[in-house]
Amino acid sequence: MSSVPKYPSTPYWPWSPTVGRGDAVHPNPEHFVGSAVVVTEKLDGGNTVLHAGKVYARSVSAPSEGKWMALVKKHHAWKVTEPDVYLYGEDIYGVHSIAYEPVAEERTFYAFALRNGDGRFGSFAEIEEYAGRRDMPVVPVLFKGCFRSVADIREFVDRAHGEPSALGGEREGVVLRLARGFPAAEFPDNVCKSVRAGHVQTDEHWTRNWSPCRIARH
């Protein structure tokens, strides 16, 4: 079995309301000025990898057998068959800190990154194209375009934190990335996140006490 690469740790936007203890902060916010960028909603779920028909949790040590992965297995994992494609997404079937509004059971997984076997992260357009052809949701997009200054980005991010989630309920945060693709080694330069104040990381007891999200009935 091929090795499944773990999704890299995402540095924080320097003015993020919460910064994890010991976590990296992006050193150069000007990097996101004047280039095509995409701002997406950071959903509060489990970091999940789909590869070769199987589902992996963030640890990527082995395919996940967790019951909270049941719906992504049922609806989406089998669509990612290529041996050199790794599709990363947020799975909200198991509730973490935020309980969203009811969703259809095929919309508990939201793709946010695509990595190839050569170690390259695809452009955001490639993510949308890949997921779209397979009828898979992508994380909510809040902005596409260029910012003229760091002040403009700060204003946009601050405003986004004050808005509700596209899925209903509180917004966990936002992710800012360059729209173009880039090598995995350049990930820390080209992606950062801003997380709401009071964010609580899931503890090690979550898997014993998890509860499913609300599913919309057709």
N, C-alpha and C positions, 0 to 999 in steps of 0.2 A: 504494500500500500504506500502511495506517495505521501510525503510529509505535508501536513497542512499548516501553512504559515499563520501564526497568530496575528490578529489585527494590532497594529502598533498603538502604543500609548499616545493619546492625543494631547499636545500641550494646551495650556489654558490661554485664552485671550487675556492680555495683561490687566484688563479692568473687569474681569469676570467677578460677579458678586460672591462666588465661592471658588476657592482654589484648594484642591486636595492637598493634604499634608505631604510634603516631600515630592509633589508632582511638578513637572516642568511647566514653566511659563514661556510663551513665545517671546523671543527676545527682540523681534523686529516687526512690529505691526505695519510699518511702511511697506512691507513685502506685498501686502494685499491692496495697495493703492495703485491705480492706473492700469491694472491687469483685469482681464475677465475673471470674475469670481462668482461663486454660487453660495448663498446662505440658505441652509436648510434647518428645519426644526430638529432639535435633539430630543428624541423620544425616550421615555423612561421605561426601558425594557431590558431584555437580556441580549448581550452581544452574541450574535449567532453567525455561523459560517455554513454555507451550503456548498458541497463539493462531491462530485461523482455520485450523486443520488443520496448522499447521507447528510446528516445534520450534526454539527459540532458546536459545543458551547465555547466560550472565550478561551478556555484552557487548551482546546484542540488536542488533548492527549488521546482521545478516542471518540468515536461517534457517540452522541448523547443518547441515553436511555431515559432521560427525565420525562415525566408525564406532561410537563409544561411545554414540551416540544411537539406534542401530538398533532397540533393543527398545521404547523409548518411542514411536518412530515407528510401529512395527508394531502395538502394542497400544493406544495411548492418544491420540496427537496428533490423529488424525482424529475423535475424539469431541468436541473443543472447536472448535465451528464458528462460534459467535457473533462478530460483528465487534467487539463492545464488551466481550468477556470475556478476561481474562488469568489463566491458572491457573499459579501458581508451584509448583515442587516440587523435591525432591532426587532426583537420578538416581544410583543406585549401581552401574549396570552396569559402568562403568569404575572400578576400584579406586583409591582415593586413599591414605589412610593406614591405614585399617582394612579388613581382609578379613572380611566377615560370613559367617555360615553360608549354605549354598546356599539360593537362593530360586527360586521359579517365575519364568519369564522375563517373565510379565505383572506381576510384583511387584518390578521394579527402579526404579520411579518412585513417589514418595510425595508427594502434594499437601500444601502447608502454607499457601498464601495464595491468595485470590481477589480480583482487582481489576476493577472495572467501568470503562467508558469515561469516566465522570464523575470518575474519580480516587478513588473510595471503595474501601477495603479491606473486604470482607465480614466478617461475624461468623464465628466458628469454626463455629457451627451451619450457616451458609450453605455453608461449605467442605465440611463433611461431607455435607450434602444434595446439593450439586452433584456431588461425586465419587461419592457412593453411587449416585445414579441412573445413573451411567455405568460402574459397576463398576471404579472406580479407587481404589487404596489411598491412605490418608491417613497422615501421619506418626504414630507411636505416641503415644498420649495417656497421660501420667503422672498428671495431676491436673486436676480441674475443680471449681471452688468458690471460696470466699473464704478468704483468709488474715487472721488477726487482728492480725498484727504483722510487722514486717520480720524480727524474730528467727525467727518461724515459717517465713518464706520461706527464710531462710538455712539453717535446719535441714533443710528439705525438699530444697533444691538440693544441699547438701553430701551428703545421703544418696543422692540420685539419682546423683551423680557416682561413688559407690562401688558402684553396681549395674551389671551387664552390660547390653549393648544388648538391646532387645526382638527384634532380628534375630540375636542371638548374637554373641559376641565383645565387644570393648571398647566402652564408650559414649563417643561424641564429646563430648556435652554436652547441654544443655537450652535450650529457648526458652520464655520467659515472655511472655504477651500478654494484653491484656484480651479477654474473651470477645466483647464487642460489636464491631460494625463501627465504622470511623472514617475520616475523610478522609486521603488520602495525606500531607498536610502535617503530620498529627499522628502519623505512624508512629514517629518517634524517641521520643515520649513513651510510647507504648503497647506497645512491644515491646522486649525485651532478651534477650541470650543469655549463657550461662555455658559456657565451653569447658574441657575437661580439661587438666590440666598436661602440658606437653611436646607440645602440639599443633603440628604442622608444616604450614604452608601449602603447597599444591601449587605447584611452580615452573613456569616457562615451558616446561620440557622434557617435561612430563607427556604432552602430546599425541603426542609422538614415541615414548614408551616405555610407554604405558598397557597395562594388561592387563584382561581381562574378569573380572567376579566369577564365583563358582561358581553354576551353574544347576542347580536340582533337577530330576531326571528323573522324569517321572510313570511 
